Amino acid sequence: FEQGGATAVGVLGVIRYVSLAVVTPITSTFGDRYPRRLVMVSSDLSRAVLVAVAAMLIWTDGPPMAVYVLAVVTAVCGSPFRSSQARFSLMPS
């Protein structure tokens, strides 16, 4: 809220959800093509690294736009996790 107020938070939320709507149909197939556990672990590790980079940017007073971009990329990297998790619990490997 300090960098752009409620408007920036709203715009970032819309961008994240639109990017997820575009990317999720493509990335949801990763759980079918590769081992589901590998997809889930890779998704979580990539999100952890991106969140750590964003935290370092915030801690060092980096540019807010870089943090916003990392937030969107983090959401996109998490999209294969949910579909792999759902398929993992519903269908046998």
Biopython code that builds the backbone (N, CA, C, O; Angstrom):
import numpy as np
from Bio.PDB.StructureBuilder import StructureBuilder

atoms = [
    (1, "PHE", "N", (0.811, -1.194, 0.000)),
    (1, "PHE", "CA", (0.000, 0.000, 0.000)),
    (1, "PHE", "C", (0.858, 1.263, 0.000)),
    (1, "PHE", "O", (0.411, 2.314, -0.458)),
    (2, "GLU", "N", (2.078, 1.168, 0.506)),
    (2, "GLU", "CA", (2.927, 2.355, 0.574)),
    (2, "GLU", "C", (3.371, 2.836, -0.798)),
    (2, "GLU", "O", (3.574, 4.036, -0.980)),
    (3, "GLN", "N", (3.528, 1.943, -1.772)),
    (3, "GLN", "CA", (4.084, 2.326, -3.068)),
    (3, "GLN", "C", (3.038, 2.761, -4.080)),
    (3, "GLN", "O", (3.342, 3.566, -4.960)),
    (4, "GLY", "N", (1.837, 2.264, -3.986)),
    (4, "GLY", "CA", (0.843, 2.623, -4.988)),
    (4, "GLY", "C", (-0.570, 2.690, -4.466)),
    (4, "GLY", "O", (-1.500, 3.024, -5.200)),
    (5, "GLY", "N", (-0.730, 2.373, -3.205)),
    (5, "GLY", "CA", (-2.055, 2.421, -2.605)),
    (5, "GLY", "C", (-2.953, 1.286, -3.051)),
    (5, "GLY", "O", (-2.497, 0.274, -3.584)),
    (6, "ALA", "N", (-4.221, 1.476, -2.824)),
    (6, "ALA", "CA", (-5.205, 0.446, -3.148)),
    (6, "ALA", "C", (-5.300, 0.208, -4.653)),
    (6, "ALA", "O", (-5.602, -0.902, -5.092)),
    (7, "THR", "N", (-5.046, 1.235, -5.430)),
    (7, "THR", "CA", (-5.097, 1.077, -6.886)),
    (7, "THR", "C", (-4.040, 0.095, -7.372)),
    (7, "THR", "O", (-4.330, -0.771, -8.197)),
    (8, "ALA", "N", (-2.833, 0.223, -6.872)),
    (8, "ALA", "CA", (-1.758, -0.695, -7.282)),
    (8, "ALA", "C", (-2.065, -2.123, -6.861)),
    (8, "ALA", "O", (-1.793, -3.060, -7.612)),
    (9, "VAL", "N", (-2.623, -2.301, -5.680)),
    (9, "VAL", "CA", (-2.974, -3.643, -5.213)),
    (9, "VAL", "C", (-4.064, -4.237, -6.111)),
    (9, "VAL", "O", (-4.002, -5.414, -6.466)),
    (10, "GLY", "N", (-5.046, -3.437, -6.472)),
    (10, "GLY", "CA", (-6.115, -3.916, -7.348)),
    (10, "GLY", "C", (-5.615, -4.261, -8.738)),
    (10, "GLY", "O", (-5.978, -5.297, -9.295)),
    (11, "VAL", "N", (-4.784, -3.396, -9.297)),
    (11, "VAL", "CA", (-4.239, -3.652, -10.635)),
    (11, "VAL", "C", (-3.365, -4.909, -10.620)),
    (11, "VAL", "O", (-3.437, -5.728, -11.536)),
    (12, "LEU", "N", (-2.548, -5.057, -9.587)),
    (12, "LEU", "CA", (-1.702, -6.244, -9.476)),
    (12, "LEU", "C", (-2.552, -7.509, -9.366)),
    (12, "LEU", "O", (-2.230, -8.531, -9.972)),
    (13, "GLY", "N", (-3.623, -7.440, -8.604)),
    (13, "GLY", "CA", (-4.510, -8.594, -8.485)),
    (13, "GLY", "C", (-5.144, -8.974, -9.816)),
    (13, "GLY", "O", (-5.224, -10.155, -10.151)),
    (14, "VAL", "N", (-5.590, -7.989, -10.569)),
    (14, "VAL", "CA", (-6.192, -8.260, -11.877)),
    (14, "VAL", "C", (-5.152, -8.864, -12.824)),
    (14, "VAL", "O", (-5.447, -9.821, -13.539)),
    (15, "ILE", "N", (-3.952, -8.314, -12.828)),
    (15, "ILE", "CA", (-2.902, -8.833, -13.710)),
    (15, "ILE", "C", (-2.554, -10.272, -13.332)),
    (15, "ILE", "O", (-2.366, -11.113, -14.210)),
    (16, "ARG", "N", (-2.469, -10.557, -12.043)),
    (16, "ARG", "CA", (-2.165, -11.931, -11.606)),
    (16, "ARG", "C", (-3.246, -12.903, -12.058)),
    (16, "ARG", "O", (-2.935, -13.974, -12.579)),
    (17, "TYR", "N", (-4.514, -12.543, -11.865)),
    (17, "TYR", "CA", (-5.590, -13.459, -12.212)),
    (17, "TYR", "C", (-5.741, -13.634, -13.720)),
    (17, "TYR", "O", (-6.039, -14.734, -14.186)),
    (18, "VAL", "N", (-5.543, -12.577, -14.479)),
    (18, "VAL", "CA", (-5.613, -12.703, -15.930)),
    (18, "VAL", "C", (-4.461, -13.565, -16.440)),
    (18, "VAL", "O", (-4.655, -14.405, -17.319)),
    (19, "SER", "N", (-3.267, -13.362, -15.893)),
    (19, "SER", "CA", (-2.128, -14.179, -16.325)),
    (19, "SER", "C", (-2.345, -15.647, -15.959)),
    (19, "SER", "O", (-1.981, -16.536, -16.729)),
    (20, "LEU", "N", (-2.929, -15.904, -14.804)),
    (20, "LEU", "CA", (-3.247, -17.288, -14.430)),
    (20, "LEU", "C", (-4.292, -17.895, -15.358)),
    (20, "LEU", "O", (-4.207, -19.074, -15.703)),
    (21, "ALA", "N", (-5.272, -17.099, -15.762)),
    (21, "ALA", "CA", (-6.300, -17.604, -16.671)),
    (21, "ALA", "C", (-5.715, -17.956, -18.033)),
    (21, "ALA", "O", (-6.202, -18.867, -18.702)),
    (22, "VAL", "N", (-4.681, -17.245, -18.442)),
    (22, "VAL", "CA", (-4.052, -17.515, -19.735)),
    (22, "VAL", "C", (-3.097, -18.706, -19.643)),
    (22, "VAL", "O", (-3.054, -19.534, -20.553)),
    (23, "VAL", "N", (-2.335, -18.797, -18.560)),
    (23, "VAL", "CA", (-1.247, -19.772, -18.465)),
    (23, "VAL", "C", (-1.695, -21.118, -17.906)),
    (23, "VAL", "O", (-1.136, -22.144, -18.291)),
    (24, "THR", "N", (-2.662, -21.153, -17.033)),
    (24, "THR", "CA", (-3.038, -22.396, -16.354)),
    (24, "THR", "C", (-3.480, -23.512, -17.293)),
    (24, "THR", "O", (-3.107, -24.661, -17.054)),
    (25, "PRO", "N", (-4.246, -23.250, -18.341)),
    (25, "PRO", "CA", (-4.592, -24.359, -19.235)),
    (25, "PRO", "C", (-3.364, -25.019, -19.881)),
    (25, "PRO", "O", (-3.390, -26.210, -20.191)),
    (26, "ILE", "N", (-2.319, -24.263, -20.079)),
    (26, "ILE", "CA", (-1.098, -24.808, -20.674)),
    (26, "ILE", "C", (-0.283, -25.566, -19.632)),
    (26, "ILE", "O", (0.165, -26.685, -19.884)),
    (27, "THR", "N", (-0.091, -24.965, -18.475)),
    (27, "THR", "CA", (0.761, -25.576, -17.452)),
    (27, "THR", "C", (0.080, -26.727, -16.716)),
    (27, "THR", "O", (0.748, -27.509, -16.039)),
    (28, "SER", "N", (-1.235, -26.838, -16.841)),
    (28, "SER", "CA", (-1.913, -27.932, -16.147)),
    (28, "SER", "C", (-1.577, -29.288, -16.753)),
    (28, "SER", "O", (-1.808, -30.320, -16.122)),
    (29, "THR", "N", (-1.045, -29.299, -17.944)),
    (29, "THR", "CA", (-0.676, -30.570, -18.579)),
    (29, "THR", "C", (0.663, -31.105, -18.081)),
    (29, "THR", "O", (1.003, -32.255, -18.358)),
    (30, "PHE", "N", (1.423, -30.301, -17.356)),
    (30, "PHE", "CA", (2.724, -30.762, -16.859)),
    (30, "PHE", "C", (2.588, -31.978, -15.955)),
    (30, "PHE", "O", (3.446, -32.861, -15.962)),
    (31, "GLY", "N", (1.508, -32.026, -15.176)),
    (31, "GLY", "CA", (1.286, -33.157, -14.282)),
    (31, "GLY", "C", (0.996, -34.447, -15.018)),
    (31, "GLY", "O", (1.179, -35.533, -14.468)),
    (32, "ASP", "N", (0.541, -34.338, -16.269)),
    (32, "ASP", "CA", (0.302, -35.528, -17.086)),
    (32, "ASP", "C", (1.560, -35.975, -17.818)),
    (32, "ASP", "O", (1.757, -37.167, -18.051)),
    (33, "ARG", "N", (2.398, -35.031, -18.177)),
    (33, "ARG", "CA", (3.594, -35.345, -18.960)),
    (33, "ARG", "C", (4.781, -35.775, -18.111)),
    (33, "ARG", "O", (5.609, -36.573, -18.550)),
    (34, "TYR", "N", (4.861, -35.253, -16.914)),
    (34, "TYR", "CA", (5.996, -35.519, -16.027)),
    (34, "TYR", "C", (5.472, -36.095, -14.714)),
    (34, "TYR", "O", (4.282, -35.982, -14.419)),
    (35, "PRO", "N", (6.349, -36.710, -13.927)),
    (35, "PRO", "CA", (5.897, -37.219, -12.616)),
    (35, "PRO", "C", (5.284, -36.093, -11.775)),
    (35, "PRO", "O", (5.853, -35.009, -11.657)),
    (36, "ARG", "N", (4.135, -36.369, -11.205)),
    (36, "ARG", "CA", (3.396, -35.322, -10.482)),
    (36, "ARG", "C", (4.177, -34.762, -9.297)),
    (36, "ARG", "O", (4.147, -33.559, -9.037)),
    (37, "ARG", "N", (4.858, -35.621, -8.599)),
    (37, "ARG", "CA", (5.637, -35.132, -7.450)),
    (37, "ARG", "C", (6.744, -34.191, -7.901)),
    (37, "ARG", "O", (7.020, -33.190, -7.239)),
    (38, "LEU", "N", (7.376, -34.504, -9.018)),
    (38, "LEU", "CA", (8.415, -33.634, -9.560)),
    (38, "LEU", "C", (7.839, -32.269, -9.937)),
    (38, "LEU", "O", (8.457, -31.238, -9.672)),
    (39, "VAL", "N", (6.681, -32.262, -10.542)),
    (39, "VAL", "CA", (6.030, -31.002, -10.907)),
    (39, "VAL", "C", (5.688, -30.199, -9.662)),
    (39, "VAL", "O", (5.898, -28.987, -9.625)),
    (40, "MET", "N", (5.165, -30.868, -8.646)),
    (40, "MET", "CA", (4.779, -30.167, -7.420)),
    (40, "MET", "C", (5.997, -29.611, -6.681)),
    (40, "MET", "O", (5.969, -28.476, -6.205)),
    (41, "VAL", "N", (7.054, -30.400, -6.585)),
    (41, "VAL", "CA", (8.262, -29.941, -5.896)),
    (41, "VAL", "C", (8.920, -28.809, -6.682)),
    (41, "VAL", "O", (9.366, -27.823, -6.096)),
    (42, "SER", "N", (8.981, -28.947, -7.997)),
    (42, "SER", "CA", (9.585, -27.902, -8.824)),
    (42, "SER", "C", (8.808, -26.593, -8.714)),
    (42, "SER", "O", (9.394, -25.513, -8.642)),
    (43, "SER", "N", (7.501, -26.705, -8.701)),
    (43, "SER", "CA", (6.662, -25.519, -8.567)),
    (43, "SER", "C", (6.902, -24.830, -7.230)),
    (43, "SER", "O", (7.052, -23.609, -7.173)),
    (44, "ASP", "N", (6.938, -25.612, -6.158)),
    (44, "ASP", "CA", (7.166, -25.026, -4.835)),
    (44, "ASP", "C", (8.567, -24.424, -4.703)),
    (44, "ASP", "O", (8.729, -23.347, -4.129)),
    (45, "LEU", "N", (9.567, -25.112, -5.230)),
    (45, "LEU", "CA", (10.929, -24.577, -5.150)),
    (45, "LEU", "C", (11.081, -23.284, -5.935)),
    (45, "LEU", "O", (11.727, -22.344, -5.472)),
    (46, "SER", "N", (10.495, -23.234, -7.111)),
    (46, "SER", "CA", (10.595, -22.003, -7.901)),
    (46, "SER", "C", (9.874, -20.852, -7.205)),
    (46, "SER", "O", (10.358, -19.720, -7.210)),
    (47, "ARG", "N", (8.720, -21.139, -6.610)),
    (47, "ARG", "CA", (8.018, -20.082, -5.874)),
    (47, "ARG", "C", (8.815, -19.624, -4.658)),
    (47, "ARG", "O", (8.842, -18.432, -4.352)),
    (48, "ALA", "N", (9.457, -20.547, -3.968)),
    (48, "ALA", "CA", (10.256, -20.177, -2.793)),
    (48, "ALA", "C", (11.422, -19.274, -3.184)),
    (48, "ALA", "O", (11.717, -18.294, -2.500)),
    (49, "VAL", "N", (12.077, -19.612, -4.285)),
    (49, "VAL", "CA", (13.200, -18.781, -4.742)),
    (49, "VAL", "C", (12.709, -17.395, -5.144)),
    (49, "VAL", "O", (13.332, -16.392, -4.798)),
    (50, "LEU", "N", (11.594, -17.333, -5.875)),
    (50, "LEU", "CA", (11.070, -16.037, -6.304)),
    (50, "LEU", "C", (10.618, -15.180, -5.122)),
    (50, "LEU", "O", (10.813, -13.964, -5.130)),
    (51, "VAL", "N", (10.021, -15.795, -4.120)),
    (51, "VAL", "CA", (9.613, -15.038, -2.931)),
    (51, "VAL", "C", (10.838, -14.534, -2.178)),
    (51, "VAL", "O", (10.828, -13.417, -1.660)),
    (52, "ALA", "N", (11.896, -15.345, -2.111)),
    (52, "ALA", "CA", (13.130, -14.905, -1.450)),
    (52, "ALA", "C", (13.757, -13.727, -2.199)),
    (52, "ALA", "O", (14.253, -12.788, -1.577)),
    (53, "VAL", "N", (13.735, -13.777, -3.517)),
    (53, "VAL", "CA", (14.271, -12.658, -4.303)),
    (53, "VAL", "C", (13.427, -11.406, -4.081)),
    (53, "VAL", "O", (13.968, -10.311, -3.928)),
    (54, "ALA", "N", (12.122, -11.563, -4.063)),
    (54, "ALA", "CA", (11.249, -10.412, -3.809)),
    (54, "ALA", "C", (11.480, -9.846, -2.413)),
    (54, "ALA", "O", (11.473, -8.629, -2.228)),
    (55, "ALA", "N", (11.685, -10.722, -1.431)),
    (55, "ALA", "CA", (11.960, -10.241, -0.070)),
    (55, "ALA", "C", (13.271, -9.461, -0.013)),
    (55, "ALA", "O", (13.372, -8.448, 0.679)),
    (56, "MET", "N", (14.264, -9.941, -0.744)),
    (56, "MET", "CA", (15.537, -9.212, -0.785)),
    (56, "MET", "C", (15.363, -7.847, -1.455)),
    (56, "MET", "O", (15.949, -6.859, -1.013)),
    (57, "LEU", "N", (14.567, -7.792, -2.508)),
    (57, "LEU", "CA", (14.307, -6.510, -3.161)),
    (57, "LEU", "C", (13.590, -5.539, -2.222)),
    (57, "LEU", "O", (13.912, -4.351, -2.176)),
    (58, "ILE", "N", (12.635, -6.049, -1.492)),
    (58, "ILE", "CA", (11.912, -5.191, -0.546)),
    (58, "ILE", "C", (12.847, -4.740, 0.564)),
    (58, "ILE", "O", (12.816, -3.581, 0.979)),
    (59, "TRP", "N", (13.676, -5.655, 1.042)),
    (59, "TRP", "CA", (14.591, -5.327, 2.144)),
    (59, "TRP", "C", (15.620, -4.295, 1.725)),
    (59, "TRP", "O", (16.024, -3.461, 2.536)),
    (60, "THR", "N", (16.055, -4.335, 0.464)),
    (60, "THR", "CA", (17.073, -3.396, -0.018)),
    (60, "THR", "C", (16.461, -2.179, -0.704)),
    (60, "THR", "O", (17.162, -1.432, -1.385)),
    (61, "ASP", "N", (15.172, -1.979, -0.529)),
    (61, "ASP", "CA", (14.457, -0.855, -1.151)),
    (61, "ASP", "C", (14.617, -0.848, -2.662)),
    (61, "ASP", "O", (14.896, 0.184, -3.272)),
    (62, "GLY", "N", (14.435, -2.018, -3.250)),
    (62, "GLY", "CA", (14.499, -2.151, -4.699)),
    (62, "GLY", "C", (13.284, -1.539, -5.362)),
    (62, "GLY", "O", (12.376, -1.058, -4.683)),
    (63, "PRO", "N", (13.263, -1.553, -6.671)),
    (63, "PRO", "CA", (12.132, -0.947, -7.395)),
    (63, "PRO", "C", (10.832, -1.720, -7.176)),
    (63, "PRO", "O", (10.813, -2.947, -7.278)),
    (64, "PRO", "N", (9.757, -1.013, -6.879)),
    (64, "PRO", "CA", (8.477, -1.688, -6.644)),
    (64, "PRO", "C", (7.999, -2.480, -7.863)),
    (64, "PRO", "O", (7.370, -3.526, -7.706)),
    (65, "MET", "N", (8.283, -2.000, -9.062)),
    (65, "MET", "CA", (7.831, -2.707, -10.261)),
    (65, "MET", "C", (8.449, -4.102, -10.346)),
    (65, "MET", "O", (7.796, -5.038, -10.807)),
    (66, "ALA", "N", (9.682, -4.247, -9.912)),
    (66, "ALA", "CA", (10.328, -5.567, -9.911)),
    (66, "ALA", "C", (9.617, -6.513, -8.950)),
    (66, "ALA", "O", (9.453, -7.697, -9.245)),
    (67, "VAL", "N", (9.199, -5.995, -7.813)),
    (67, "VAL", "CA", (8.467, -6.823, -6.844)),
    (67, "VAL", "C", (7.111, -7.221, -7.425)),
    (67, "VAL", "O", (6.666, -8.353, -7.237)),
    (68, "TYR", "N", (6.452, -6.302, -8.129)),
    (68, "TYR", "CA", (5.164, -6.622, -8.749)),
    (68, "TYR", "C", (5.330, -7.709, -9.814)),
    (68, "TYR", "O", (4.522, -8.634, -9.892)),
    (69, "VAL", "N", (6.360, -7.597, -10.618)),
    (69, "VAL", "CA", (6.619, -8.602, -11.656)),
    (69, "VAL", "C", (6.904, -9.957, -11.014)),
    (69, "VAL", "O", (6.418, -10.984, -11.485)),
    (70, "LEU", "N", (7.685, -9.959, -9.950)),
    (70, "LEU", "CA", (7.973, -11.215, -9.256)),
    (70, "LEU", "C", (6.709, -11.833, -8.662)),
    (70, "LEU", "O", (6.573, -13.055, -8.628)),
    (71, "ALA", "N", (5.787, -10.993, -8.196)),
    (71, "ALA", "CA", (4.522, -11.506, -7.658)),
    (71, "ALA", "C", (3.715, -12.205, -8.751)),
    (71, "ALA", "O", (3.111, -13.250, -8.504)),
    (72, "VAL", "N", (3.701, -11.642, -9.941)),
    (72, "VAL", "CA", (2.970, -12.257, -11.049)),
    (72, "VAL", "C", (3.655, -13.552, -11.486)),
    (72, "VAL", "O", (2.988, -14.558, -11.722)),
    (73, "VAL", "N", (4.970, -13.528, -11.591)),
    (73, "VAL", "CA", (5.707, -14.726, -12.008)),
    (73, "VAL", "C", (5.565, -15.829, -10.956)),
    (73, "VAL", "O", (5.469, -17.005, -11.306)),
    (74, "THR", "N", (5.551, -15.466, -9.693)),
    (74, "THR", "CA", (5.357, -16.447, -8.623)),
    (74, "THR", "C", (3.999, -17.117, -8.744)),
    (74, "THR", "O", (3.889, -18.331, -8.572)),
    (75, "ALA", "N", (2.973, -16.346, -9.034)),
    (75, "ALA", "CA", (1.639, -16.925, -9.204)),
    (75, "ALA", "C", (1.604, -17.871, -10.392)),
    (75, "ALA", "O", (1.005, -18.944, -10.321)),
    (76, "VAL", "N", (2.245, -17.474, -11.485)),
    (76, "VAL", "CA", (2.269, -18.319, -12.679)),
    (76, "VAL", "C", (3.039, -19.614, -12.413)),
    (76, "VAL", "O", (2.642, -20.681, -12.881)),
    (77, "CYS", "N", (4.137, -19.522, -11.665)),
    (77, "CYS", "CA", (4.915, -20.724, -11.349)),
    (77, "CYS", "C", (4.153, -21.675, -10.430)),
    (77, "CYS", "O", (4.459, -22.867, -10.389)),
    (78, "GLY", "N", (3.193, -21.179, -9.715)),
    (78, "GLY", "CA", (2.397, -22.026, -8.838)),
    (78, "GLY", "C", (1.224, -22.701, -9.521)),
    (78, "GLY", "O", (0.584, -23.572, -8.932)),
    (79, "SER", "N", (0.932, -22.313, -10.756)),
    (79, "SER", "CA", (-0.249, -22.866, -11.425)),
    (79, "SER", "C", (-0.161, -24.373, -11.705)),
    (79, "SER", "O", (-1.191, -25.041, -11.619)),
    (80, "PRO", "N", (0.997, -24.943, -12.032)),
    (80, "PRO", "CA", (1.010, -26.394, -12.252)),
    (80, "PRO", "C", (0.803, -27.205, -10.969)),
    (80, "PRO", "O", (0.408, -28.369, -11.030)),
    (81, "PHE", "N", (1.064, -26.602, -9.820)),
    (81, "PHE", "CA", (0.961, -27.326, -8.563)),
    (81, "PHE", "C", (-0.462, -27.789, -8.298)),
    (81, "PHE", "O", (-0.686, -28.957, -7.979)),
    (82, "ARG", "N", (-1.423, -26.887, -8.426)),
    (82, "ARG", "CA", (-2.811, -27.213, -8.078)),
    (82, "ARG", "C", (-3.379, -28.319, -8.961)),
    (82, "ARG", "O", (-4.041, -29.235, -8.471)),
    (83, "SER", "N", (-3.121, -28.233, -10.253)),
    (83, "SER", "CA", (-3.657, -29.272, -11.126)),
    (83, "SER", "C", (-2.979, -30.616, -10.866)),
    (83, "SER", "O", (-3.633, -31.658, -10.912)),
    (84, "SER", "N", (-1.681, -30.600, -10.596)),
    (84, "SER", "CA", (-0.990, -31.854, -10.279)),
    (84, "SER", "C", (-1.477, -32.429, -8.955)),
    (84, "SER", "O", (-1.618, -33.644, -8.815)),
    (85, "GLN", "N", (-1.729, -31.573, -8.006)),
    (85, "GLN", "CA", (-2.227, -32.015, -6.716)),
    (85, "GLN", "C", (-3.624, -32.612, -6.851)),
    (85, "GLN", "O", (-3.917, -33.639, -6.239)),
    (86, "ALA", "N", (-4.467, -31.999, -7.623)),
    (86, "ALA", "CA", (-5.828, -32.501, -7.801)),
    (86, "ALA", "C", (-5.818, -33.842, -8.523)),
    (86, "ALA", "O", (-6.546, -34.759, -8.143)),
    (87, "ARG", "N", (-5.005, -33.957, -9.553)),
    (87, "ARG", "CA", (-4.929, -35.214, -10.289)),
    (87, "ARG", "C", (-4.267, -36.304, -9.455)),
    (87, "ARG", "O", (-4.597, -37.483, -9.585)),
    (88, "PHE", "N", (-3.332, -35.904, -8.599)),
    (88, "PHE", "CA", (-2.627, -36.869, -7.758)),
    (88, "PHE", "C", (-3.601, -37.527, -6.783)),
    (88, "PHE", "O", (-3.479, -38.717, -6.492)),
    (89, "SER", "N", (-4.554, -36.768, -6.286)),
    (89, "SER", "CA", (-5.481, -37.332, -5.309)),
    (89, "SER", "C", (-6.646, -38.058, -5.968)),
    (89, "SER", "O", (-7.284, -38.895, -5.329)),
    (90, "LEU", "N", (-6.941, -37.754, -7.237)),
    (90, "LEU", "CA", (-8.097, -38.351, -7.878)),
    (90, "LEU", "C", (-7.776, -39.583, -8.723)),
    (90, "LEU", "O", (-8.556, -40.533, -8.781)),
    (91, "MET", "N", (-6.609, -39.550, -9.379)),
    (91, "MET", "CA", (-6.289, -40.623, -10.305)),
    (91, "MET", "C", (-5.024, -41.351, -9.868)),
    (91, "MET", "O", (-4.063, -40.714, -9.435)),
    (92, "PRO", "N", (-5.012, -42.664, -9.976)),
    (92, "PRO", "CA", (-3.782, -43.398, -9.635)),
    (92, "PRO", "C", (-2.709, -43.149, -10.700)),
    (92, "PRO", "O", (-3.018, -42.920, -11.869)),
    (93, "SER", "N", (-1.477, -43.197, -10.283)),
    (93, "SER", "CA", (-0.371, -42.961, -11.230)),
    (93, "SER", "C", (-0.156, -44.160, -12.124)),
    (93, "SER", "O", (0.729, -44.142, -12.979)),
]
sb = StructureBuilder()
sb.init_structure("model")
sb.init_model(0)
sb.init_chain("A")
sb.init_seg("    ")
for serial, (resi, resn, name, xyz) in enumerate(atoms, 1):
    if name == "N":
        sb.init_residue(resn, " ", resi, " ")
    sb.init_atom(name, np.array(xyz, "f"), 0.0, 1.0, " ", f" {name:<3s}", serial, name[0])
structure = sb.get_structure()
